[in-house]
Amino acid sequence: QVQLVESGGGLVQAGGSLRLSCAASGRTFSSYAMGWFRQAPGKEREFVACISWSGGSTWHADSVKGRFTISRDNAKNTVYLQMNSLKPEDTAVYYCAGGRLLGYGPQDSDGYDYWGQGTQVTVSS
């Protein structure tokens, strides 16, 4: 069993930066791919980024490429999402997720077994 707790959300002006953290409990963290998803009011949850268990591969949604970077520190059981050049359309609740994907693509939420509670990110114009 893995528990995920996000932190680092908040209110920021457009053009600003935030770094989200997701702390995981459990000994198997390093064996899971980790992802970030987000859900804006009235919209479906969408993929943001994913990192492989080793950190050797990353995937980012087109909407955040060049602005957001996912990383992980397996020694600290933590995954990060560095968000730069934030835009009002990035406003959403951001969720951390972990799983083995098992044939699902990194952008497919069905590949993730564990989810955090979410952290709110609000970008003002």
C-alpha positions in Angstrom: 0.0 0.0 0.0 1.2 3.5 -0.9 -0.1 6.7 0.5 0.5 10.0 -1.3 0.4 13.5 0.1 0.8 16.5 -2.0 2.0 20.0 -0.9 3.2 23.2 -2.4 0.1 24.5 -4.0 -1.1 28.1 -3.5 -1.9 31.4 -5.2 0.5 32.9 -7.6 0.4 35.6 -10.3 0.7 34.7 -13.9 4.3 34.3 -14.9 5.2 33.0 -11.5 6.5 29.6 -10.3 5.5 27.0 -7.9 7.0 23.6 -7.0 4.6 20.8 -6.0 5.8 17.9 -3.9 4.3 14.5 -3.4 5.5 12.5 -0.4 4.9 8.8 -0.6 4.8 6.3 2.2 5.6 2.6 1.6 8.7 0.7 0.7 7.6 0.2 -3.0 7.7 3.8 -4.1 10.8 3.4 -6.2 9.1 0.6 -8.2 6.2 2.8 -9.4 5.9 5.3 -12.2 4.6 8.6 -10.7 2.4 11.1 -12.4 0.7 14.4 -12.0 -2.8 15.1 -13.1 -5.0 18.1 -12.7 -8.7 19.0 -12.7 -10.0 22.4 -13.3 -13.6 23.4 -12.2 -16.1 22.0 -14.6 -13.5 20.1 -16.6 -12.3 16.5 -16.6 -9.1 15.4 -15.0 -6.2 15.7 -17.4 -2.7 14.3 -17.6 0.2 16.7 -16.8 3.4 14.7 -16.5 4.8 11.3 -15.6 8.2 9.9 -14.6 9.3 6.3 -14.8 10.3 4.4 -11.7 14.0 5.1 -12.3 13.6 8.7 -13.3 15.1 7.8 -16.7 12.0 8.7 -18.7 9.6 11.5 -18.4 6.5 12.6 -20.3 4.8 16.0 -20.3 1.5 17.1 -21.7 1.9 19.4 -24.7 0.1 22.2 -22.7 2.9 22.3 -20.1 6.0 21.3 -22.2 8.8 23.7 -21.7 7.2 25.2 -18.5 6.7 22.2 -16.2 9.3 19.6 -15.2 8.6 16.4 -13.3 11.4 14.8 -11.2 11.8 12.3 -8.3 14.0 11.5 -5.5 13.7 7.9 -4.6 15.8 8.2 -1.5 13.3 10.7 -0.2 10.2 8.9 -1.6 9.2 12.2 -3.2 8.2 13.3 -6.6 8.2 17.0 -7.7 6.5 19.1 -10.3 8.4 22.4 -11.0 5.9 24.8 -12.6 7.3 27.9 -14.3 5.7 30.6 -16.4 2.3 29.8 -14.9 -0.8 30.8 -16.7 -4.4 31.4 -15.5 -5.4 28.3 -17.4 -3.1 26.2 -15.2 -5.5 26.8 -12.3 -6.7 23.5 -11.0 -6.4 20.9 -8.3 -3.3 19.0 -8.9 -3.1 15.3 -8.0 -0.2 13.0 -7.6 -0.6 9.4 -8.7 1.5 6.2 -8.6 1.3 2.9 -10.3 3.0 0.3 -12.5 1.1 1.4 -15.6 0.9 -2.3 -16.8 0.4 -1.6 -20.5 -1.3 1.7 -20.1 0.3 4.8 -21.4 1.7 7.3 -19.0 -1.2 9.7 -19.7 -3.9 7.1 -18.9 -5.2 7.4 -15.4 -6.2 3.8 -15.4 -2.6 2.8 -15.1 -2.3 4.4 -11.7 -3.3 2.6 -8.5 -2.7 5.2 -5.9 -3.8 8.8 -5.7 -3.3 11.7 -3.4 -5.9 14.1 -2.1 -4.9 17.0 -4.3 -3.5 20.4 -3.8 -5.0 23.6 -5.2 -3.0 25.8 -7.6 -4.6 29.2 -8.5 -2.9 31.5 -11.0 -4.2 35.0 -11.1 -4.0 37.2 -14.2 
